[in-house]
Amino acid sequence: MVPIQASKQSPVPSAGHAEDIPPALLSELLVKLEEGLYQTLAATLSVHPRLTTRARDVETTKNADSALDFLRAVGENCGSRAAGLGQSLVFASASGERTARGQRQRGGRRGINKPLGMSEHSAEDSIKLRNTYSDKDSIWSNAEDFWHVLGWAFNCSILHQTRWKRYLLFLDWMLSALSLDLESNAKHGAADQSILAKYLGSVGESRNNKRRVMRAVLADGGTRSTGEFPEIWKNETKPPKRKAEDEVAQMDKKRKLDLEAGEFGDYYIDSDSDLESPAPGSLPLSRSATILPSVKGSRDPSGDEQRSQSTAGASSALASFGGLDSLKLRRQTLDLLVRLSQLSPATFLDTEDLFDLFTEFLRPLPLPVFQQLVFASPLPSSNDDDTTRGFGINERSSLDQMLLRPLLASAAPAYHDNCLTQDDFQTHFAPFAANTHSATDNAKVALLLEDLLRLLWRSGNLEWCEDLQTVVERGIEARREKVAFDGRRKKSQRAKEDEQAVAVMEKSGERMLVILDLIKT
């Protein structure tokens, strides 16, 4: 028998063997990773209407979900600085045309050089991601700034529920990323270099410009709000095209393929021709000049774009601001603003001026919304370190007092010290009603006083005494009498709101008396 000759070793690498990445490709990949270009792209993919609410199949939507998973994984595993979030979450209007030049120069000093024979221009082109979602169709090119995205997203929470479901996921990730980045920069004494600080730096110095931030946080889907914070992509709230419509559109777009003449047929023509972006180099339409179809009365036949028709009262008021999920993210944004004001007062506003701005916008809100935005977060404890959180005891007390000043009766002595004591509470706050007969205003006063009482108790600065018991009971009765003298004739809806406000006021008074009983025993 003739022995079988052993075969020669196959040139194909064995399993587990990894070949080196070519230097040119490695250089390009490293620069793109360092500059966060993939994060920039993924952020757009996670919320773009063509991949989400206007997608024609489930597989397309899975791409958006995968992009969101990628963003979350990068933040969890790499951290803000390592992930390059500061370079990736940049709006074109704030930075000019996105360029890799600065990063590439720094990369060269680290030994990452452009391939030999590659010009500076071609090197820059190779670093860019050649994808429409990274360029003219990106959220970073179409949105004016972060506050435009925030305001439009909250408008969608009221007017466009299908779009809101995607923006909810996007904002949840985005706000978490901003918080992570802020704390990371704070550890290095550079809070003023955080992404949030840069977003606020673009709004302008005047108080009216700063008000735009609060208008975005409290966007309510009204005509003014949708005018100031319009849709980001044209026709983004439309439903997906039907199959028949799509086939007709595709037939209309077929052209002769003649490469030499520059005719590419339907290549590079997006199937969503009605989903357009602004021309390259141009900014989105002026906020004042933009009127959305939803404002004119055009509605999705499915009813997706209609305002909530839920029952009157608290649920209706909450629905008018997008519901609890929307209010939670609004509150989270306020917390971020407070945190930045603590870390870097000169960046936007110091805490006192910020709370003054908060008061201007929060005080007029419907009572249920006011409750969610002012009192929804857990009460801070006396062990809280105010340097590691936004709303500590001092901040919460300061905001309560700021909100009370325009609400309290004129008989209340003026008080301008943020460091509240029990004596100050008894003298300046506890015994007074609101300065109007409005049940809503008196309910807000009751809730704010209750919160101050709880903060004093939680911080260990509250002791029972006859004077404290007397002024608290006097205040409860004063607010009850103030509301009883409101003799204005009211429509049924207003009467129901007042009835609910009185119930809130009474329950608040009962809880205050329970606290006094607890500290007495």
N, C-alpha and C positions, 0 to 999 in steps of 0.2 A: 504494500500500500504506500502510495506516495503521500508523505506528510503535507498537510495544508500549511502553506506559508502564511505567517502572521501578516495581517494587513498593516499598511503604513498608517501612521497617526494622521487623523483627519486634521486639515488646517482649520476647521471650524472650532472656535473656542468651546471648551467643555463647560458643562453647567456650573454656574457659580463664578466663572471667570469674567471679570469686568475689564474691558479695554479702556484706555485713557481717552478722555474727551479731547478732540482736536483743540489746540490752543485758541484758534479764532472763535470757535463756538463757545468754549468755556468763557472767554472774555466777554462775549455778548451776553451770555446767560447771567454772569455775575453782575454786570452793570444793570441789567434789567431787574434783577432781584433786588439789588441795592436801592435802586430808584423807586421801587414799589410799583413798577409798571403793571405787574400782574394783579396787584391789589386794586389798582386804578380800574383796570378792565373788569375784574370780578365784581366790583361795586356797581358798575353800570349793568352788567349782565344780570345781576340779582334783582333788578327792579325795572329794566327796560320793558316797555309794553309789548314789544314784538316777541319777547321770550316769556312773557308772563300772561297778562290779561288779554293780549291779542294773539297769543300762540294758537296754532291750529291743531296741535296734538299734544298729548301728555309728555312725550319724549322731549319736546322743545322746552316745556316748563321744567323738566328735570335738570336741564342745563342751568337754569336760573337758580334752582335749589342747590345744585352742586357748587355754584359760584359763592353762594352764601355760606355753605359749609366750609369752603376754602377760607373765606375771610375770618370766620370764627376760629378755625384751627390755627391760622397764622397768629391771631391775637393771643390765643391761649398758650401756644407753644413757643412763640418767639418774643412776645412782649412788644411794646410800642416802638421803642427805638430800634431794636433788631429787625422788626418787621418793616421799617422804613415808612411808617404811616405819615410822618411829617412831610415826606416827599410825595406820597401817593394821593392824599386826600386834598388836592389843591384845585381850586376852580380857575378856569382860564381867564376870567375877567379880573381876577385878583392878581394873577401871576404873569399875565401876558401869555404868549404862546409857550407851552411847556417845552423845555429844552433840557437836554442831557449834558450840556457842555460842562457845567461846573462839576457834576458828579464824575464825568469822564476824566476831567483833569485830575481830580483827586484819586480816581482809580488808577491813572497812569503812574502816580507817585507810589502806589501800592504794588506796582508791577503788572497792572492790567492795561495793556496797550492795544491800540487798534492794529489789525493785521497789516503786515508790510504791503505797501503799494496801495493802501486804501486812503483816499483823500479825507480831509476833515468833514466835508459835506457828506460823502458816502458813509463815513463812520457814524455820523449822527443819524442818517437814514436807517442804517442797519440796527441801531439801538432802539428805534421806535418800533412799537408793535404795529404791524401792517394789518389793521383791522378797523372797520368803520366804527365799531363800538369803542375803540380807543381814541377816536378822533372826532369827527363831526357828529356822531350819534351818541357820544358819551354824555353822561349826566354832568360831568365837569365842564363841558363846553356849552351845553344848552341851558343850564341853570345859571342865574345871575350870581348867586353865592349860596352859602349854606342856609341863610335865612329864607331865601326863596324856596329852597327844597323843603325846609321845615314848615313854612306857611302853607305851601301847596299840599303837602302831605296831610296836614291837619284839616285843610279844606276838604280833602278827599274823605277824611274820616266822617264828614257830615254829608257830603254830596255824592260821593262815588265809592260805595262800599267795596266793590270789587278791586279797585285800584288801592284802596286803603289797606286791604289785606296784605298786599306786597309792600307798601310803604311802612306798615307796622313792623314787619320783619327787618326792613332796611334800617329804619330809625332806631330800633332796639339795638341792632349791631353798632350803628354809627355813634349813638350816645355812649354806649359802653366803651367804644374805641376812644372817644374824646376824653372820657373819664380816666381811662388807663393811661393815655398820653399825658394828661394834665398831672396826674400823680407821679408819673415817671420823670417828667421835667422838674416837678417840685423837689424831688429827691436830689436833684443836681442844682437846685437854686435857680432854675430857669423856667419858672411858670409862665413868664412873659413870652417865651418861645414856643409855647404849646400850640397845638392846632386850634384850640378854642380861642386862644388869645389872638391868633392871626385872623380867624373868622370875624372876631369883634373889631379888630383893627381896620377892617375894610368898610365898616358902616359909617364912618365919619365922626367928627368931634361934637357936633351940635346935639342938643338934647332931643330935637325932633328926629335926627338920624338914629339916636339910641332908642327912641320910642319904636322904631321899626322892628327892633329885636323883639320887643314885647308884643307888637302886633302880629309877628310871626308865631310866637308862642301861643297867643290867644286867637289865632285865626278861626273865624266862626262860619265860613262858607257864605257870608253875605256878599253883596255886590262890591262893596269897598275892598273886602278881603280877597276876593277872587280877582279883582282888578290889580291889586298890589302884588299878589302872589299867584300868578296864572299858571296854567299847565306848562310842564317842562318840555314835553314833546308834542308836536302838533297832532291833534286827534287821538291823544293817548287814552282817552276814556271811552273811545268807541269799542264795541264788541268785535270779536274776530270776524273776518269776512266769511261768508258762506262759500261752500265749495264751488257752486255754480258761478258765483260772482268772481271767484278767484280764477276759474278756468277762462272766463271771458277776458279778464284783465291780462292773463298770460298770453292769450292769442293776440290781443291788441298790441302787445309789446314785442312780438316776434319781428325781427328785422333780419335782412340779409347779413350773413357773416362774411365780412371782407376785411381781413386783417390789414392788408396793405393800404386800404383806404381809410383805416381807422374805424370801421364799423364792426362793433363787437356783438351784434345781435342783442340778446337779453342778458349777456354777461355784465356783471357789475351793476345791474339794475335791480334794485330791491323789490321784492314782491309786494311790499307794503308801500306803494307809491304815494299814498295819502298820508304816510307817517313821515313827515319831513322835518328837517332841522334848519336852523338859520344858516344863511350863507357863510362860508368860511370867513373868519375875521370880523364878523358882525356880532353884536350883542343881541340877546333876546329883545323882543318888542318892549317898548316902554310900558311900565306897569299901568300908567294912567291911560294908555291908549288901547289896552287889551281888554276885550270883553269876551268872556267864555260863552259857549253855547248854553251851558247850564244856567247862566245868569239871564239869558234871553228867554229862557223857558223851554229850551229843547231838552227833552228827556230820553233816556234809554227806555225803549219799550218794555224792558223787563222790570222797570221801576227802580233799578239800581241807583239812579242819580237823584231820587226824590229824597227830600228831608224826612226824617222819621215822623211817622204819624202816631207815635205811641201816646199813651194816656197822658193827660195833663199832670202837672206836679213835678216831683223830684225826678222821675224817670224821663219825663219830657225835657226838663232843663239839662240833665246830663246828656241826653241824646243830642241836644242842640250844640253841644261841644264835642260830639263824636263818641260819647260813651266812656266807660271806665278805662279801657285800654288807652284811648287817646289822652285822657286826663292824667293817667299815670306817666306817660311820656312827657307831657307838658310840665308836670311837676318835676320830673327828672331833669329837664332842661333848666328850670329855675334853680334847682339844687346845684347844677354845674356852674351857673352864673354866680351864685353865692360863694361857692368854693374858690373860684378864680378871684373874686373880690377880696377874699381872705389872704390868698397867696400873693396876689399882685394888684394892689388897689389902684395903681396908676394905669393899668392896662385898659380898663373899661370904666368902672366906677368903684369908689370905695363902698364899703358895706352900707353906710348910712344913706348915701346918695342912691345906691341900688335899691334899698328898701323904699325910699321915697318914690322911685320909679315904679316899683311893684305896687305900692299903694294906689298910685294913679290909675292903674289898670285892674287891680284885683278888687278894690272896694266896690265898684259898680256891678260886679258880676252877679248873676242869679244866685240865690242862697245855696242851693245844692252844689253848684260849681265852686262857689267860694269855699264851702266846707271841704271839698275834695282837694283843692289846691293849697289851702292854708293849713289844714289839720290832718290830712290823710297819712302823713308819715308818722312812724312811732315816736312817742315822746322820748327825748333824750334823757339819759340818766345823769346823775351827779358824777359818775365815773368817766363820762365822755370827755375825751381830749379834744378840745375845740380846734386843735391844729391838724387833726386828721379827718375831719368831716366838715360838711357844709353847715347844716342846721344843728348846731349845738344849743345848749340851754340859752346862752347869751344871745345868739342870733335869733332864735325863736321868740324870745322875750322882746327883743328890739323890734322885730317885725310886727308882733302883736300890738305893741305900743304905738308904732307908726300908723298902723291901720285904725287904731282907736281915736287918734287925735282929730281927724275930720268928722268922726261919727258921734263923739260924746257931746252931751248937753253943754251949753255955754257956761253953766254954773260950775262945771268941773274945773278945778285949778289947773293952770298950764303946767305941763311936766315935760322936760326935755332931756332928762338923764336916762341913758339906756340901761344902767345898772339898777334894776328894780329891787326894792326891799319891801318887807311886809308893811312897814309904816307908809311907804309911798303908795302901795296898793290900796290900803285902807283910806288914804286921804284923797288921792287923785283919780281913782278908778272905780272901786267896788260899789259905792252908793249911787251911781248915776245911771240914767237912761240915755238913749240916743237923743240927738238934737232934732229929731223929727218924730212924727206920730207913726211912721212906717213900721209895720210889723217886721218886715225884712231887716231894716236897719237895727231895730231893737234886738232881733234874734242874733244878728252879727255881733252886736255889742256883748250880748250874753255869752256867746261862744268864745269871744276873745278874752273876756274876763275869766271865764272858766279855765281857759288855757293858761292864763297868767297864774291863777291859783294853783293849778296842777304843777306848773314849773317851779313855783316857790316850794311846794310840798316835795317834789322830786329832788330838788337841790338841797333839802334839809334846812330851808330858811323860813319855815312856816310853823308857828306855834299858835295853839288855840288861845283865845282870850275873849272876854265879853264884847270888847269893841269890834273885833273881827266878825263875830257872829252877828252883831247888830248891823254893821254896814253892809254885809253881804245880804242879809234879809231885807234891808231897806232898799238896796239896789234891785232885788228881784221884784219887790212891790212897785218901785218907781217905773220900771219897764212895763209891768203889767198895766199900770194906770195910764201910761203914755199911749199904749196901743189902744186901750179902751176908749180914749177920747178922739180917735181918728174917725170922724163922722162922714168922710167922703163916700159918695155913692160909687159902688164898684160893679163892674161886670162880673159875670159868674167865674171866668177864668182868674181874674185878679182876686176875687173873694176866696177862691180855693187856695191860691198861693199864700194869701194872708193867713188863712186857717192853718196851713202847714207850717208857716213861719212862727205862728204863735205856739204851736205844738213843740217846735224845736226850742223856742225860748223857754217854755215851761220845763221841758226835760233837762235843759242845761241848768236851770235854777235848782232842780231836784238833785242833780249830780253834785253841784257845789255844796249843798247842805249835807250830802253824804260824806264828802271830803272833810267837812268840819266835824262831823260826828266821829270820823275815823281818827283825826288828830286829837280829839278831845279825850278819847278813851285810851 
